[in-house]
Amino acid sequence: MMQHLVVFPIVVPLVAGIILLYQRQGLVRFKRAVSVVATLLSLAAAIALITRAAEGEILYYALGDWQPPFGIVLVLDRLSALMLLVTAVLALGAVVFACASDDEKGSNFHGLFQWQLLGINGAFLTGDLFNLFVFFEVLLLASYALLLHGGGKARIQSGVYYVVLNLAGSSLFLIAAGILYGATGTLNMADMAIRVAELPAERQGLVTAGGLILLVVFGLKSAMLPLYFWLPRAYAAAPAPVAALFAIMTKVGIYAILRVYLLIFGESAGALDALEQAWVWWLGLATLAASAVGILASRDLRQLIAYLVLLSVGTLLASAGMRSEAAASALLYYLIHTTLVTGGLFLLAEMIGAQRGKAGTRLVKARPLVQGKALGLAFFIGAVAVVGVPPLSGALGKALVLNSADDVQRLWLWPTLLIASLASLIALSRAGSTLFWRSHYGNPSGAALSRCQWFGVVWLLSAAPLLVAFAQPVSSYTQATAEQLAHPERLTDTLLSNARGSL
C-alpha cells in the first residue's frame, strides 16, 4: 500500500482537476468542497510519505511496472517528501483563502489550482529528466491561466512576459535534454549519473554544454539573476491565493538544481564534478544584492513581498552554491520558512488592501483599517519572521545559512545577506508605519474580513513560531536529508539494482 501511496500526490489533484474543470459551471460550494477535500487528501498523503521517508528508505514507483531505467519512475526520498509536505501546507492555506471570494472571479480557478499542484508534485517526484520537463509544462500551463484569473491590464501585461520567457525556457529544456540523451543514451537521472561517471573524454564537452543549458532553465524557474525580471511584476499582479501558491514555484527551480547537479554532477562525475557550483554561488550573491535594491525601491506592498521572495531565492542559491552538507541542511530549513511565510504575507497584503479602498496595497496614506489592530499584529509577526529578527524562524534559518559558510565564503555571504536583511527591515518598517500609523485620518473603511481569509493567513504565518518550537526535529530531518543528498549512490543503487539483476 505504501508503494502505491507514492503516486497519490499526482493522482489526487489530477482526478480533482478533471472533475472541477468538467463541472466548471457547477455550484461554487461543490467546487470549493472538492478542491479543499483534495488538498486535504494531498496533505494527508504528504504526511504519510514524509513519515516513511524519515526512516531513510528510498522508494520508487514504476508506472506500468516498467523497471528503471527503461520506464517512467517516481522516486520518494527525504528531499521529495519534504517538498511535497511544504507544497501541501502552502496549498491548503491558499485554497481556503480563495474560498472567501477570489475563486468566483473565474469559473476554472479550482480546477487549474489542482492541476498546478499536479505539476508541482510531479516535478518533485519524477526520476526522469524528460518527465521533469513534462511536469514543468503542466504546472506552467496552469500558472498561465491562474495568473490571468480575474483579468485586468496589469495581469495581462505581466502574463505576456511570463509566458514568453517560460516558453523560451521550455525550448532550452528540450534542447538540453536532447543533448544529454544523445551523449549518455538515457534520460533516467540515476542511470545518467552512472553513465556520466563513465563518460569518455570526447563526450565531456557535449555533456557540459547540456548541463549548463539546464542551469539556465533552472535559473529561469528559480528567478536567478539575470533571469529574475519576470518575478516581481508577475507575483505582484497575481491574485493573492495564486501569488501565495507561486511562492513554491521558485523552489521548484531550486529543487531541480539540487536534484540534478548533486546526483548527476556529483563527486563520481570526475572532471564534471560541481559543474554548476561557481555559477550558482556568484549569481546567488548577485540575486541577493539586486533584491535588496528592489526591496528599498518598492512602493507597493505586493511588489515589496515579491522582492522578499527574490531575496529568499538569492539566499537559497548561495547556499546551494556552497556545496556542503551543512549548507544543504540550512538551505532546506530556510526553504520551509520562507515559502510558508512569504505565502502568508501575500494573503495578508490582499486583506490589508481590501480595507484600504482605492489606496489598495500602495504604500501611501489612507483611511485607517476596520480591523487595524489584528492586521497590524499579523503584519508585525510576518515582517519579523521574513526579515530574520529573533525569536522567529527567519533568524534561525539565516543563522544556519551564515554558519554553514567556510572562511572564504563568509567574506562574501555575510555582508551581502546582512545588508539585504537590513534593507528588508528598513522597507518593512516604512511599510508598516505607512499602513498602520500614518493612516489615521478619517473614518475606518473597508468590509470585515472572512474566516476563510484569516485561516489562510494564520495557517501560514504560524509556521514562523512553530519552526522554532520544533527546531530540533526539523533540523534533524534536514540534516539527514543533506546527508542523503551527499551520497547519491544510495538512490542509484535502489533504482537500478532490480534492472541490473534482470539483465
C-alpha positions as CSV (number, residue, x, y, z in Angstrom):
1,M,0.0,0.0,0.0
2,M,2.8,2.4,0.9
3,Q,4.4,1.9,-2.5
4,H,1.2,2.9,-4.3
5,L,0.9,5.9,-2.0
6,V,3.9,7.4,-3.8
7,V,1.7,8.2,-6.8
8,F,-1.1,9.6,-4.6
9,P,0.1,13.2,-4.7
10,I,-0.2,13.1,-8.5
11,V,-3.4,11.1,-8.9
12,V,-5.5,13.2,-6.4
13,P,-5.0,16.6,-8.0
14,L,-5.3,15.0,-11.5
15,V,-8.7,13.5,-10.7
16,A,-9.9,16.5,-8.8
17,G,-8.8,18.8,-11.6
18,I,-10.7,16.8,-14.2
19,I,-13.9,16.8,-12.0
20,L,-13.7,20.5,-11.4
21,L,-13.0,21.5,-15.0
22,Y,-15.8,19.3,-16.1
23,Q,-18.1,20.9,-13.6
24,R,-16.8,24.4,-14.4
25,Q,-20.3,25.9,-14.4
26,G,-21.4,23.9,-11.3
27,L,-22.2,25.2,-7.9
28,V,-19.5,27.2,-6.2
29,R,-19.9,25.3,-2.9
30,F,-19.4,22.0,-4.7
31,K,-16.2,23.2,-6.4
32,R,-14.9,24.6,-3.1
33,A,-15.7,21.3,-1.3
34,V,-13.9,19.2,-4.0
35,S,-10.9,21.4,-4.0
36,V,-10.4,21.7,-0.3
37,V,-11.0,17.9,0.2
38,A,-8.5,17.1,-2.5
39,T,-5.9,19.4,-0.9
40,L,-6.5,17.8,2.5
41,L,-6.0,14.4,1.0
42,S,-2.8,15.6,-0.6
43,L,-1.7,16.9,2.8
44,A,-2.5,13.6,4.5
45,A,-0.6,11.7,1.8
46,A,2.4,14.0,2.2
47,I,2.4,13.5,6.0
48,A,2.4,9.7,5.5
49,L,5.1,9.8,2.9
50,I,7.4,12.1,4.9
51,T,6.9,9.7,7.9
52,R,8.1,6.8,5.7
53,A,11.0,8.9,4.2
54,A,12.2,9.8,7.6
55,E,13.2,6.2,8.1
56,G,15.9,6.7,5.5
57,E,14.4,4.3,2.9
58,I,14.2,5.4,-0.7
59,L,11.0,4.2,-2.5
60,Y,10.2,4.3,-6.2
61,Y,7.1,3.6,-8.2
62,A,7.5,2.2,-11.7
63,L,4.5,3.1,-13.8
64,G,3.2,0.2,-15.8
65,D,5.7,-2.0,-13.9
66,W,8.5,-1.0,-16.4
67,Q,11.5,-1.1,-14.2
68,P,14.1,1.7,-14.4
69,P,16.0,2.9,-16.4
70,F,13.5,1.8,-19.2
71,G,10.2,3.1,-17.8
72,I,8.7,6.1,-16.1
73,V,9.6,6.1,-12.5
74,L,8.6,8.2,-9.5
75,V,11.1,8.5,-6.6
76,L,10.5,9.3,-3.0
77,D,13.4,10.2,-0.7
78,R,13.7,12.6,2.1
79,L,14.0,15.7,-0.2
80,S,11.0,14.9,-2.4
81,A,8.9,14.0,0.7
82,L,9.8,17.4,2.3
83,M,8.9,19.4,-0.8
84,L,5.6,17.6,-1.1
85,L,4.7,18.4,2.5
86,V,5.6,22.1,2.1
87,T,3.6,22.3,-1.0
88,A,0.5,20.7,0.6
89,V,0.7,23.0,3.6
90,L,1.0,26.1,1.4
91,A,-1.8,24.9,-0.9
92,L,-4.2,24.4,1.9
93,G,-3.8,27.9,3.2
94,A,-4.1,29.4,-0.3
95,V,-7.2,27.4,-1.4
96,V,-9.1,28.1,1.8
97,F,-8.3,31.8,1.5
98,A,-9.6,31.7,-2.1
99,C,-12.9,30.3,-0.9
100,A,-13.7,33.7,0.6
101,S,-14.4,35.2,-2.8
102,D,-11.4,35.1,-5.0
103,D,-12.4,31.9,-6.7
104,E,-15.6,33.4,-8.0
105,K,-13.7,35.8,-10.4
106,G,-13.4,32.9,-12.9
107,S,-15.1,29.6,-13.4
108,N,-11.9,27.4,-13.7
109,F,-9.9,28.6,-10.6
110,H,-10.1,25.4,-8.5
111,G,-9.5,23.0,-11.5
112,L,-6.5,24.9,-12.5
113,F,-5.3,25.2,-8.9
114,Q,-5.4,21.4,-8.6
115,W,-3.6,20.9,-11.9
116,Q,-0.9,23.3,-10.8
117,L,-0.5,21.1,-7.7
118,L,-0.3,18.1,-10.1
119,G,2.6,19.7,-12.0
120,I,4.5,20.8,-8.8
121,N,4.1,17.4,-7.1
122,G,5.1,15.6,-10.2
123,A,8.3,17.7,-10.6
124,F,9.2,16.8,-7.0
125,L,8.6,13.0,-7.6
126,T,9.9,12.2,-11.0
127,G,13.1,10.4,-11.5
128,D,13.3,11.1,-15.2
129,L,14.7,14.2,-16.9
130,F,12.1,14.3,-19.7
131,N,9.2,13.8,-17.3
132,L,10.6,16.7,-15.2
133,F,10.1,18.7,-18.4
134,V,6.6,17.4,-18.8
135,F,5.6,18.3,-15.2
136,F,7.2,21.7,-15.6
137,E,4.9,22.2,-18.6
138,V,1.8,21.1,-16.7
139,L,2.5,23.5,-13.8
140,L,3.4,26.3,-16.2
141,L,0.2,25.9,-18.3
142,A,-1.9,26.0,-15.2
143,S,0.0,29.0,-13.8
144,Y,-0.5,30.9,-17.1
145,A,-4.3,30.8,-16.6
146,L,-4.1,31.4,-12.9
147,L,-2.0,34.5,-13.3
148,L,-4.7,35.9,-15.5
149,H,-7.5,34.9,-13.2
150,G,-9.9,37.8,-12.7
151,G,-8.4,39.8,-15.6
152,G,-7.0,43.3,-15.6
153,K,-4.4,45.2,-17.6
154,A,-1.6,44.6,-15.1
155,R,-2.2,40.8,-15.1
156,I,-2.3,40.6,-18.8
157,Q,0.9,42.6,-19.2
158,S,2.8,40.6,-16.7
159,G,1.3,37.4,-18.1
160,V,2.7,38.1,-21.5
161,Y,6.3,38.4,-20.2
162,Y,5.8,35.4,-18.0
163,V,4.5,33.2,-20.9
164,V,7.2,34.3,-23.4
165,L,10.1,33.8,-21.0
166,N,8.9,30.4,-19.9
167,L,8.3,29.3,-23.5
168,A,11.9,30.2,-24.2
169,G,12.9,28.2,-21.1
170,S,10.9,25.2,-22.2
171,S,12.6,25.2,-25.6
172,L,16.0,25.3,-23.9
173,F,15.0,22.5,-21.6
174,L,14.2,20.3,-24.6
175,I,17.5,21.2,-26.3
176,A,19.4,20.3,-23.1
177,A,17.5,17.0,-22.6
178,G,18.3,16.1,-26.2
179,I,22.0,16.8,-25.8
180,L,22.2,14.8,-22.6
181,Y,20.3,11.9,-24.1
182,G,22.5,11.9,-27.2
183,A,25.6,11.9,-25.1
184,T,24.6,9.4,-22.4
185,G,21.8,7.3,-24.1
186,T,19.4,7.7,-21.2
187,L,17.1,10.2,-19.5
188,N,16.7,8.4,-16.2
189,M,18.6,10.6,-13.8
190,A,20.0,7.8,-11.7
191,D,21.2,5.9,-14.8
192,M,22.6,9.2,-16.3
193,A,24.6,9.7,-13.1
194,I,26.3,6.3,-13.7
195,R,26.9,7.0,-17.4
196,V,28.4,10.4,-16.8
197,A,30.8,8.9,-14.3
198,E,32.0,6.5,-17.1
199,L,31.9,9.1,-19.9
200,P,34.7,9.1,-22.4
201,A,36.7,12.3,-22.7
202,E,35.4,13.2,-26.1
203,R,31.8,13.5,-24.9
204,Q,32.5,15.6,-21.8
205,G,32.2,18.8,-23.7
206,L,28.8,17.9,-25.0
207,V,27.5,16.9,-21.5
208,T,29.0,20.1,-20.1
209,A,27.0,22.1,-22.7
210,G,23.8,20.2,-21.9
211,G,24.4,20.7,-18.1
212,L,24.9,24.4,-18.4
213,I,21.9,24.9,-20.6
214,L,19.9,23.1,-18.0
215,L,21.3,25.5,-15.4
216,V,19.9,28.4,-17.5
217,V,16.5,26.7,-17.5
218,F,16.5,26.1,-13.7
219,G,17.9,29.6,-13.2
220,L,14.9,31.0,-15.0
221,K,12.5,28.9,-13.0
222,S,14.1,29.9,-9.7
223,A,14.4,33.6,-10.8
224,M,18.2,33.7,-10.6
225,L,19.9,37.0,-11.7
226,P,19.8,38.0,-14.6
227,L,16.7,35.9,-15.3
228,Y,14.6,37.3,-12.4
229,F,12.9,40.3,-14.0
230,W,9.6,38.5,-14.6
231,L,9.1,37.6,-11.0
232,P,8.3,41.0,-9.2
233,R,5.8,42.0,-11.8
234,A,4.1,38.6,-12.1
235,Y,3.8,38.0,-8.4
236,A,2.6,41.5,-7.6
237,A,-0.1,41.3,-10.2
238,A,-1.3,37.8,-9.5
239,P,-4.4,37.2,-7.3
240,A,-3.5,36.7,-3.7
241,P,-4.1,32.9,-3.4
242,V,-2.2,32.4,-6.7
243,A,0.7,34.6,-5.6
244,A,0.8,32.5,-2.3
245,L,1.0,29.3,-4.3
246,F,3.6,30.8,-6.6
247,A,5.9,31.0,-3.5
248,I,6.7,27.4,-4.1
249,M,7.3,27.9,-7.9
250,T,10.8,29.3,-7.5
251,K,11.6,26.5,-5.1
252,V,10.9,24.0,-7.9
253,G,13.9,25.5,-9.7
254,I,16.0,25.3,-6.5
255,Y,14.9,21.7,-6.1
256,A,15.9,20.9,-9.7
257,I,19.3,22.3,-9.1
258,L,19.8,20.2,-6.0
259,R,18.4,17.0,-7.6
260,V,20.1,17.2,-10.9
261,Y,23.6,18.5,-10.1
262,L,24.1,16.7,-6.8
263,L,23.0,13.4,-8.4
264,I,24.4,13.6,-12.0
265,F,27.3,16.0,-11.5
266,G,28.5,14.8,-8.1
267,E,31.9,13.6,-7.0
268,S,31.6,10.5,-9.2
269,A,31.4,12.7,-12.3
270,G,35.1,13.3,-12.3
271,A,36.0,16.3,-14.4
272,L,32.3,17.4,-14.4
273,D,32.0,17.4,-10.6
274,A,30.3,20.6,-9.3
275,L,29.7,21.8,-12.8
276,E,27.2,24.4,-11.6
277,Q,28.8,25.5,-8.4
278,A,30.6,28.7,-9.4
279,W,27.7,29.9,-11.4
280,V,25.1,29.3,-8.7
281,W,27.3,30.7,-5.9
282,W,28.1,34.0,-7.6
283,L,24.8,34.6,-9.3
284,G,23.1,33.7,-6.0
285,L,25.0,36.5,-4.3
286,A,24.2,38.9,-7.1
287,T,20.5,38.0,-6.8
288,L,20.7,38.8,-3.1
289,A,22.2,42.3,-3.9
290,A,19.7,43.0,-6.6
291,S,16.8,42.0,-4.4
292,A,17.9,44.5,-1.7
293,V,17.8,47.3,-4.2
294,G,14.3,46.3,-5.3
295,I,13.1,46.0,-1.7
296,L,14.1,49.5,-0.9
297,A,12.6,50.9,-4.2
298,S,9.2,49.2,-3.8
299,R,6.3,51.5,-3.4
300,D,3.6,48.8,-3.2
301,L,3.2,46.1,-0.6
302,R,2.7,43.3,-3.1
303,Q,5.8,44.3,-5.0
304,L,7.8,44.5,-1.8
305,I,6.8,40.9,-0.9
306,A,7.7,39.8,-4.4
307,Y,11.2,41.2,-3.9
308,L,11.3,39.4,-0.5
309,V,10.7,36.2,-2.4
310,L,13.6,37.2,-4.6
311,L,15.8,37.7,-1.6
312,S,15.0,34.2,-0.4
313,V,15.9,32.9,-3.8
314,G,19.3,34.5,-3.6
315,T,19.9,33.1,-0.1
316,L,18.9,29.6,-1.3
317,L,21.0,29.8,-4.4
318,A,24.1,31.0,-2.4
319,S,23.5,28.1,0.0
320,A,23.3,25.6,-2.9
321,G,26.5,27.1,-4.3
322,M,28.4,26.3,-1.1
323,R,28.1,22.6,-1.9
324,S,28.4,21.2,1.6
325,E,26.1,19.1,3.8
326,A,25.8,21.9,6.4
327,A,24.8,24.4,3.7
328,A,22.2,22.0,2.2
329,S,20.7,21.4,5.6
330,A,20.5,25.2,6.3
331,L,19.0,25.7,2.8
332,L,16.2,23.2,3.5
333,Y,15.3,24.7,6.8
334,Y,15.3,28.2,5.4
335,L,13.3,27.0,2.4
336,I,10.4,25.7,4.6
337,H,10.4,29.0,6.5
338,T,10.5,31.4,3.6
339,T,8.0,29.5,1.4
340,L,5.2,29.5,4.0
341,V,5.9,33.0,5.5
342,T,6.0,34.8,2.1
343,G,2.9,32.9,1.0
344,G,1.2,34.1,4.2
345,L,2.3,37.7,3.5
346,F,0.8,37.7,0.0
347,L,-2.5,36.7,1.6
348,L,-2.2,39.3,4.3
349,A,-1.4,42.0,1.7
350,E,-4.7,41.2,0.0
351,M,-6.6,41.6,3.3
352,I,-4.9,44.9,4.0
353,G,-5.6,46.2,0.5
354,A,-9.3,45.2,0.8
355,Q,-9.7,47.5,3.8
356,R,-7.8,50.5,2.3
357,G,-10.2,51.2,-0.5
358,K,-8.7,53.0,-3.6
359,A,-5.3,53.1,-2.0
360,G,-5.1,49.3,-2.1
361,T,-1.7,48.0,-1.3
362,R,0.1,51.2,-2.4
363,L,2.4,52.5,0.3
364,V,0.6,55.8,0.7
365,K,-1.5,57.3,3.5
366,A,-5.2,56.3,3.5
367,R,-8.0,55.9,6.0
368,P,-7.5,53.6,9.0
369,L,-8.4,49.9,8.7
370,V,-11.5,48.4,10.2
371,Q,-9.5,45.6,11.7
372,G,-6.3,47.5,12.0
373,K,-5.1,46.0,15.3
374,A,-5.4,42.4,14.2
375,L,-3.9,43.1,10.7
376,G,-1.1,45.1,12.3
377,L,-0.2,42.3,14.6
378,A,-0.2,39.8,11.7
379,F,1.9,42.1,9.7
380,F,4.4,42.6,12.6
381,I,4.7,38.8,13.0
382,G,5.2,38.3,9.3
383,A,7.7,41.1,9.0
384,V,9.8,39.9,12.0
385,A,9.8,36.4,10.6
386,V,10.8,37.3,7.0
387,V,13.5,39.8,8.0
388,G,15.2,37.3,10.3
389,V,14.8,39.0,13.6
390,P,14.7,36.8,16.7
391,P,12.9,34.9,18.1
392,L,11.1,33.6,15.0
393,S,12.2,31.1,12.3
394,G,13.7,33.6,9.9
395,A,16.5,34.4,12.4
396,L,17.3,30.7,13.0
397,G,17.2,30.0,9.2
398,K,19.6,32.8,8.3
399,A,21.9,31.9,11.2
400,L,22.2,28.4,9.9
401,V,23.0,29.6,6.4
402,L,25.6,32.1,7.7
403,N,27.2,29.5,9.9
404,S,27.4,26.9,7.1
405,A,29.8,29.1,5.1
406,D,33.5,28.4,5.3
407,D,36.1,31.2,5.9
408,V,36.4,32.3,2.3
409,Q,32.6,32.2,1.6
410,R,31.9,34.2,4.8
411,L,33.7,37.2,3.3
412,W,31.1,37.4,0.6
413,L,28.0,35.9,2.1
414,W,27.9,37.6,5.5
415,P,27.9,41.2,4.3
416,T,25.7,40.6,1.3
417,L,23.0,38.7,3.3
418,L,23.1,41.0,6.3
419,I,22.9,44.2,4.2
420,A,20.0,42.7,2.3
421,S,18.3,41.8,5.6
422,L,18.8,45.4,6.8
423,A,17.2,46.6,3.6
424,S,14.2,44.4,4.3
425,L,14.0,45.7,7.8
426,I,14.0,49.3,6.7
427,A,11.5,48.7,3.9
428,L,9.0,46.7,6.1
429,S,9.3,49.3,8.9
430,R,8.5,52.0,6.4
431,A,5.6,50.0,5.0
432,G,4.2,49.2,8.5
433,S,4.3,52.8,9.6
434,T,2.6,54.0,6.5
435,L,-0.1,51.3,6.6
436,F,-1.0,51.4,10.3
437,W,0.4,54.5,12.0
438,R,0.3,57.3,9.4
439,S,-3.1,56.2,8.1
440,H,-5.2,57.5,10.9
441,Y,-7.3,60.4,9.4
442,G,-11.0,59.9,8.7
443,N,-13.3,57.0,9.5
444,P,-12.2,53.4,9.1
445,S,-13.1,51.9,5.7
446,G,-13.5,48.5,4.2
447,A,-15.6,45.5,4.9
448,A,-14.9,42.9,7.7
449,L,-12.7,40.1,6.6
450,S,-13.9,36.5,6.4
451,R,-12.9,33.5,8.5
452,C,-11.5,31.8,5.4
453,Q,-9.1,34.7,4.8
454,W,-8.0,34.7,8.4
455,F,-7.5,30.9,8.4
456,G,-5.2,31.1,5.4
457,V,-3.0,33.9,6.9
458,V,-2.8,32.3,10.4
459,W,-2.2,28.8,9.0
460,L,0.8,30.0,7.0
461,L,2.3,32.6,9.4
462,S,2.1,30.2,12.3
463,A,5.0,28.4,10.6
464,A,7.3,31.1,12.0
465,P,6.9,30.2,15.7
466,L,6.3,26.5,15.1
467,L,9.6,26.1,13.2
468,V,11.3,27.5,16.3
469,A,9.3,25.4,18.7
470,F,10.1,22.2,16.7
471,A,13.5,23.3,15.5
472,Q,15.3,20.2,16.8
473,P,13.2,17.6,14.9
474,V,13.0,19.8,11.8
475,S,16.7,20.4,11.7
476,S,17.5,16.8,12.3
477,Y,15.4,15.9,9.3
478,T,17.1,18.5,7.1
479,Q,20.5,17.3,8.2
480,A,19.6,13.7,7.4
481,T,18.3,14.9,4.0
482,A,21.5,16.8,3.3
483,E,23.5,13.6,4.2
484,Q,21.3,11.6,1.8
485,L,21.9,14.1,-1.0
486,A,25.6,13.9,-0.4
487,H,25.5,10.2,-1.1
488,P,23.6,9.8,-4.4
489,E,24.8,6.2,-4.8
490,R,22.1,5.1,-2.4
491,L,19.5,6.4,-4.8
492,T,21.1,4.9,-7.9
493,D,21.6,1.6,-6.2
494,T,17.9,1.5,-5.1
495,L,16.6,2.4,-8.6
496,L,18.9,0.3,-10.7
497,S,19.5,-2.8,-8.6
498,N,16.4,-4.6,-10.0
499,A,17.3,-3.6,-13.5
500,R,20.8,-5.0,-13.1
501,G,19.5,-8.2,-11.7
502,S,17.2,-8.8,-14.7
503,L,19.9,-8.2,-17.3
